[in-house]
Amino acid sequence: MRNKRLIGIIAAVAILLLIPLIATRFTDQVNWSPFDFVLAGVLLLGTGLVCEVGMRKVEKPRHRIALCAAILAVLFVVWAELAVGIIGTPFAGS
């Protein structure tokens, strides 16, 4: 079961990264550089793997859900900061 979840995480990251890759072929509104794809892959894969470690270490289902929700919230804040700069750090997108 554990390996199936890891394969699922990797497959989900690959599928999510295919969306902007395909969109760059059909529209000029999506303008991702190779660095953007690498960074998105690292963020998504890292989030998935941290959630997986949390699922393996935490026993209570409520705590698992809370931990994964907190990890996803951090991902969304980092992603939004990199995309549009909601916090205003030097890493914010233009």
C-alpha positions as CSV (number, residue, x, y, z in Angstrom):
1,M,0.0,0.0,0.0
2,R,2.8,2.4,0.8
3,N,4.4,2.1,-2.6
4,K,1.1,2.6,-4.3
5,R,0.7,5.9,-2.5
6,L,4.2,7.0,-3.5
7,I,3.5,6.1,-7.1
8,G,0.2,8.0,-6.9
9,I,2.0,11.1,-5.6
10,I,4.6,11.0,-8.4
11,A,1.9,10.4,-11.0
12,A,-0.2,13.3,-9.6
13,V,2.8,15.6,-9.8
14,A,3.5,14.6,-13.4
15,I,-0.1,15.1,-14.4
16,L,-0.3,18.5,-12.7
17,L,2.9,19.6,-14.4
18,L,1.5,18.5,-17.8
19,I,-1.3,21.0,-17.6
20,P,0.8,24.2,-17.9
21,L,3.1,22.4,-20.4
22,I,0.2,21.6,-22.7
23,A,-1.3,25.1,-22.1
24,T,2.0,26.7,-23.3
25,R,1.4,25.1,-26.7
26,F,-2.0,26.6,-27.2
27,T,-1.9,30.0,-25.6
28,D,0.5,32.9,-24.9
29,Q,-1.0,33.6,-21.5
30,V,0.9,30.7,-19.9
31,N,4.6,31.6,-20.0
32,W,6.5,29.2,-17.8
33,S,10.3,28.8,-18.0
34,P,12.0,25.5,-17.3
35,F,12.9,26.9,-13.9
36,D,9.2,27.4,-13.2
37,F,8.5,23.7,-14.0
38,V,11.4,22.6,-11.7
39,L,10.2,24.8,-8.9
40,A,6.6,23.6,-9.2
41,G,7.7,20.0,-9.3
42,V,9.9,20.4,-6.2
43,L,7.0,22.1,-4.3
44,L,4.4,19.6,-5.3
45,L,6.6,16.5,-4.8
46,G,8.0,17.9,-1.5
47,T,4.4,18.5,-0.3
48,G,3.3,15.0,-1.3
49,L,6.3,13.4,0.3
50,V,5.9,15.4,3.6
51,C,2.2,14.4,3.7
52,E,3.2,10.8,3.1
53,V,5.7,10.8,6.0
54,G,3.0,12.4,8.2
55,M,0.6,9.7,7.2
56,R,3.1,7.0,8.2
57,K,4.1,8.6,11.5
58,V,0.8,9.9,12.8
59,E,-1.7,7.3,14.0
60,K,-4.9,9.1,14.7
61,P,-7.0,9.9,11.5
62,R,-8.0,13.4,12.8
63,H,-4.4,14.3,13.4
64,R,-3.4,13.0,9.9
65,I,-6.1,15.2,8.3
66,A,-5.0,18.2,10.3
67,L,-1.4,17.7,9.5
68,C,-2.0,17.3,5.7
69,A,-4.3,20.3,5.7
70,A,-1.6,22.4,7.4
71,I,1.0,21.2,4.9
72,L,-1.3,22.0,2.0
73,A,-2.0,25.5,3.5
74,V,1.7,26.2,3.6
75,L,2.0,25.0,0.0
76,F,-0.8,27.4,-1.1
77,V,0.7,30.4,0.7
78,V,4.2,29.7,-0.8
79,W,2.7,29.1,-4.3
80,A,0.6,32.3,-4.1
81,E,3.6,34.3,-2.9
82,L,5.7,33.1,-5.8
83,A,3.0,33.7,-8.3
84,V,1.7,37.1,-7.3
85,G,3.4,38.2,-4.1
86,I,0.6,38.3,-1.5
87,I,3.1,38.8,1.3
88,G,5.6,41.0,-0.5
89,T,8.8,39.1,-0.1
90,P,11.7,39.5,-2.7
91,F,10.7,36.1,-4.1
92,A,7.3,37.4,-5.3
93,G,6.4,37.1,-9.0
94,S,6.0,40.1,-11.2
